[in-house]
Amino acid sequence: MPHIPGDTRTTGLRAPSVPALRHRDGAGDPPPRAEVRQSVRIPLYPATGDPITARVMTFHGLVDGREHLALRLGTVQDGVPLVRVHSECLTGDVFGSARCDCGPQLREALRMIDTAGGLLLYLRQEGRGIGLYNKLDAYGLQDRGLDTYEANRALGLGEDMRDYAAAAQMLLALGHEEIDLLTNNPNKCEQLRRYGIRVRRTVATGVFVNPHNTGYLTAKVARTSHTIRLEESA
């Protein structure tokens, strides 16, 4: 682990485990079958606009054993749902943190999917899979000059430890082999395709830049080829 001045830790906390379904060459095994265990109707009140109604579903048999959710919104018009695969971000989604763009992306996705018809998959993969405490440790390192990926590595963790096998399982359990994907992350699209999901097209997310997340978003574009048009916010 690189030495960070003033840092007395030697490594991050053990990161949550992820399923080992992908081979080293990038090919993937079809994920095992999952099943819907519960479906309930929940009214949602996003920050602005009219309330919307979601059918929220839980699952049996997800490969990572986590409590992921699927929210069915609106009415699909042409048989292909608009899907957002959103990784949990407590600080952004719940508390409105400006250090990332997760909260605005989540609220945008709820509205867009309610209009187009589709699903929001809410995955419990906090901090790109490293967990909440590790993410906050990484924030501390970012405050000392590291970017979001360098901070993960300094903690002895991967730059992005998320795996989307469970997302593919959820989609297949709900009868959706083909989707339109709302994302700016090419890796998300690639993984879903490896796990047997046909991505008909990708739909760009909005650009949510503020003075506190510019470095974070710039690193995502530079290091992991996120398709965030930062020039649109200039």
Secondary structure, 3 states (H helix, E strand, C coil): CCCCCCCCCCCCCCCCCCCCCECCCCCECCCCCCEEEEEEEEEECCCCCCCEEEEEEEEECCCCCCCCEEEEECCCCCCCCEEEEEECCHHHHHCCCCCCCHHHHHHHHHHHHHHHCEEEEEECCCCCCCCHHHHHHHHHHHCCCCCHHHHHHHCCCCCCCCCCHHHHHHHHHCCCCEEEEECCCHHHHHHHHHCCCEEEEEECCCCCCCCCCHHHHHHHHHHHCCCCCHHHHC
